[in-house]
């Protein structure tokens, strides 16, 4: 892909409920909720992650490879009006994301192994996915489910999210299955805090977060949920 990437800083932390309530109380007076949230300031995210025949995305994350990528299809609030196929790129402590909208019919074709629907020459990401699925056997791997409470701040393009109720769909791969019996993938007292920004975090927000008092974690939702597939020896450690 020759798409120009917009890399941003990304910091992740695992926090408990007490830390969440404290941080949230500080941020609610400094930042705005994302405009896409509902009346409770949250929305639901469900993603279907893909990996290739060698589980490259999984093993590169576990191996701490500093430059890597992963692919996923993402929907919001179980609706099909917005379906994105995304590529998330990690470079050291920076991230970038490229995405393309797909239709419900395209999604269904992909799930059925009909990858020709991705052969769209004017859309580089879809063409890359088409190649990956044909040559690297990129396939659906695991569903990742959670509730997000996002805060935004214009200066520095800061985005702070609290991701709660992380669940996995185990071996299910249909994100539109309303009968999906997902299971909790993390201690329900833990919340994933993500801090994303361009060049800087305004001092008022930095002071409110008190990041130096938190312990940074890799906190990969994909890796956490993959543990429940029980396909690798590392899962029992």
C-alpha positions in Angstrom: 0.0 0.0 0.0 1.2 3.5 -0.8 -1.3 5.2 1.4 0.2 8.1 3.4 -0.1 7.1 7.1 -0.9 9.4 10.0 1.0 7.9 12.9 -0.1 8.8 16.5 1.1 8.0 20.0 -0.7 5.2 21.8 -0.3 4.3 25.4 -2.2 1.5 27.1 -2.8 0.8 30.8 -4.8 -1.8 32.8 -6.6 0.0 35.6 -9.1 -1.1 38.3 -12.6 0.2 39.0 -11.4 2.6 41.7 -8.8 4.1 39.3 -11.4 4.3 36.6 -13.9 6.3 38.7 -11.2 8.7 39.9 -9.8 9.3 36.4 -13.3 9.6 34.8 -14.3 12.2 37.4 -11.3 14.3 36.5 -11.7 14.0 32.7 -15.4 14.6 32.5 -14.8 18.2 33.5 -11.9 18.7 31.0 -12.9 16.7 27.9 -16.0 16.0 25.7 -17.5 12.6 25.1 -17.1 11.4 21.5 -20.1 12.6 19.4 -20.9 9.0 18.5 -21.8 7.9 22.0 -25.2 7.3 23.3 -26.9 9.1 26.3 -24.7 7.1 28.7 -21.5 8.3 27.0 -20.7 4.8 25.7 -21.0 2.6 22.6 -20.5 -1.1 21.9 -17.7 -2.3 19.7 -17.5 -5.8 18.1 -14.5 -6.7 16.0 -13.6 -9.8 14.0 -9.8 -10.2 13.9 -8.0 -12.0 11.1 -4.7 -13.8 11.1 -2.7 -15.8 8.5 -1.7 -19.4 8.4 1.2 -18.8 10.7 -0.7 -16.7 13.1 1.8 -13.9 12.3 -0.1 -11.1 14.0 -0.4 -13.1 17.2 3.2 -14.2 17.4 4.6 -10.8 16.4 2.7 -9.2 19.2 3.9 -11.9 21.7 7.4 -11.5 20.4 7.4 -7.8 20.9 8.1 -7.0 17.2 8.2 -3.3 17.0 6.8 -3.0 13.5 3.7 -5.1 12.9 0.1 -5.0 11.7 -3.2 -6.7 12.1 -6.5 -6.8 10.3 -10.1 -6.7 11.6 -13.7 -6.0 10.6 -15.4 -3.7 13.1 -19.0 -2.7 13.8 -20.7 -0.5 16.3 -23.8 -1.2 18.5 -24.5 -4.4 16.5 -25.6 -2.3 13.5 -24.6 -2.8 9.9 -24.8 0.8 8.7 -21.1 1.2 9.4 -18.9 -1.8 8.7 -15.1 -1.2 8.3 -12.3 -3.5 7.3 -9.3 -2.0 9.1 -5.6 -2.5 9.1 -3.9 -1.3 12.3 -0.2 -0.6 12.0 2.2 -0.5 14.9 5.6 1.2 14.7 7.4 1.4 18.0 5.1 3.4 20.3 3.2 4.9 17.3 0.1 3.6 15.6 -1.7 4.3 12.3 -5.0 2.9 10.9 -6.2 2.5 7.4 -9.8 1.4 6.8 -12.3 0.8 4.0 -16.1 0.5 4.3 -17.7 -2.7 3.2 -21.3 -3.7 2.8 -23.2 -6.4 4.7 -23.2 -8.5 1.5 -19.4 -8.1 1.1 -19.0 -9.2 4.7 -21.1 -12.3 4.1 -19.1 -13.2 1.0 -15.8 -12.9 2.9 -17.1 -15.1 5.7 -18.1 -17.6 3.0 -14.6 -17.6 1.5 -15.7 -15.6 -1.6 -12.7 -13.3 -1.6 -13.2 -12.0 -5.1 -15.4 -9.2 -3.6 -12.2 -7.7 -2.3 -10.6 -7.4 -5.7 -11.2 -3.7 -6.2 -8.1 -2.2 -7.9 -9.0 1.4 -6.9 -9.0 0.5 -3.2 -5.5 -0.5 -2.1 -6.5 -1.9 1.3 -9.1 -4.2 -0.2 -6.5 -5.4 -2.8 -4.0 -6.0 0.0 -6.6 -8.1 1.8 -7.4 -10.0 -1.3 -3.7 -10.9 -1.7 -3.4 -11.8 1.9 -6.4 -14.1 1.8 -5.2 -15.9 -1.3 -1.5 -16.1 -0.6 -1.2 -16.0 3.2 -4.5 -17.7 3.9 -5.7 -14.8 6.0 -8.8 -16.0 7.8 -11.2 -14.9 10.6 -9.7 -15.8 13.9 -11.7 -14.5 16.9 -14.4 -12.0 17.9 -13.5 -9.3 20.4 -16.4 -7.6 22.2 -16.4 -4.6 24.6 -18.0 -1.4 25.7 -16.1 1.9 25.1 -16.4 5.2 26.9 -14.4 7.7 24.8 -13.3 11.3 25.6 -11.9 13.7 23.1 -9.9 17.0 23.2 -9.2 19.1 20.1 -5.7 20.4 21.2 -3.2 17.7 20.4 -6.1 15.6 19.0 -6.2 13.7 22.2 -8.5 10.7 22.6 -8.8 8.8 25.8 -10.9 5.7 26.0 -12.1 3.3 28.8 -12.7 -0.1 27.4 -14.9 -2.3 29.7 -16.5 -5.7 29.7 -14.0 -7.3 27.4 -15.5 -10.5 26.0 -14.6 -13.1 23.4 -16.7 -15.1 21.0 -14.5 -18.1 21.4 -14.5 -20.0 18.0 -17.5 -18.1 16.6 -16.7 -15.7 13.7 -20.1 -14.1 12.8 -20.2 -10.7 14.4 -23.8 -10.2 13.5 -24.9 -13.3 15.3 -27.3 -12.0 18.0 -27.3 -15.4 19.6 -23.6 -15.4 20.1 -22.7 -16.7 23.6 -19.6 -14.6 24.4 -17.6 -15.2 27.6 -15.7 -12.7 29.8 -12.0 -12.5 28.7 -10.7 -10.4 31.6 -11.3 -9.8 35.2 -14.5 -7.7 35.4 -12.8 -5.4 37.8 -10.2 -4.4 35.2 -10.6 -1.8 32.5 -8.3 -1.0 29.6 -7.3 2.7 29.4 -6.0 3.9 26.1 -4.4 7.3 25.5 -3.9 8.4 21.9 -2.6 11.8 20.7 -0.7 13.4 17.9 2.3 15.5 19.1 1.4 16.3 22.7 -1.0 16.0 25.6 -2.2 19.3 27.1 -0.7 19.8 30.6 -4.2 19.9 32.2 -5.1 16.5 30.8 -1.7 15.0 31.6 -2.0 16.2 35.2 -5.5 14.7 35.5 -4.3 11.4 34.2 -1.2 11.2 36.3 0.3 8.7 33.9 3.5 8.4 35.8 1.4 6.6 38.6 0.0 4.0 36.2 1.7 0.9 34.9 1.8 0.6 31.1 0.7 -2.7 29.6 0.6 -4.2 26.2 -3.1 -5.0 26.8 -3.8 -6.4 23.3 -7.5 -7.3 23.2 -6.7 -9.7 20.3 -4.0 -11.6 22.3 -6.2 -11.7 25.4 -9.1 -13.2 23.5 -6.9 -15.6 21.5 -6.0 -17.3 24.8 -9.5 -18.8 24.9 -9.0 -20.6 21.6 -6.5 -23.0 23.3 -4.5 -23.6 20.2 -1.0 -22.6 21.6 1.2 -23.8 24.4 1.7 -20.3 25.8 -2.0 -20.1 26.7 -1.7 -22.0 29.9 1.0 -19.8 31.4 
